[in-house]
C-alpha cells in the first residue's frame, strides 16, 4: 500500500495520543509506504519511519505486520525483509502465514 497523500498532522497526533493507552503498549506497524516519512520503503523496513515512531513512543513495542504478506514476499522474501525490519529498529517480527515453510530460513536470523 502506498500512502501518496500526506498523512494529516491531526491524524498522526491522534495516533500518538491513543497508542500509549492501548492494552499492552504495542503497535503493529504497517507495510504501507508513507511518502512523507520515507519515499521508497514500507514503514516496517524504514529506519526513518521506525525512528519517528520510536521518538514519540519510546516505550512502545513495535511489531511488524505479517512479514509473509504478498508484497514483501514478491519484493524480498521473509528473510531479507525480516533482516531489514530488524535493522530499521523494529522490536518484533510477525510471521503468520507459513511458519513451517520458513523455519529453516529464519533460524539463524537472531
Secondary structure, DSSP 8 states (H G I E B T S, - for coil): -EE-S---HHHHHHHHHHHTTSTTSEEEE---EETTT-SSS-GGG-HHHHHHHHHH-TTSEEEEEETTSHHHHHHT-HHHHHHHHHHHT-SEEE--S-HHHHHHHHTT--
